[in-house]
Each structure stands twice: as structure tokens, then as C-alpha cells.
Amino acid sequence: MSLKRISDILFEKGYRSVRTKSVLRSNYIHSIYKKGKVREERMGRNFKSEITNIFVLV
């Protein structure tokens, strides 16, 4: 589906922007999609833990 079609479907279902209560345009849909992809990548990262140079004083 194109972003315009998604925008039309959301408008028909009554979805509006949070701040201005205006129609969700295709560029808004693209921004939401892009930010979602960035969030998925950030949440899916794995880090390898490594502990080095430990000193124990008694």
C-alpha cells in the first residue's frame, strides 16, 4: 500500500494527529514508519559484555 492510501484509511477510521487533530498526511505516516524502524533497530541490538582489568583489594 502507498502512504497516501494508508493515510486515507486512517482518516476513514477516524484517526487524527495528537497535537493538532488534523488529518494524518502521507508525510506524517512516513515519519511514523521511519521512527518505528529506528526504534526496532535500537531495541534489537545485542551487546557483548566484557569485564577486564579487575583489581581486588582486601
Secondary structure, 3 states (H helix, E strand, C coil): CCHHHHHHHHHHCCCCCCCCCCCCCHHHHHHHHHHHHHHHHHHCCCCCCCCCCCCCCC
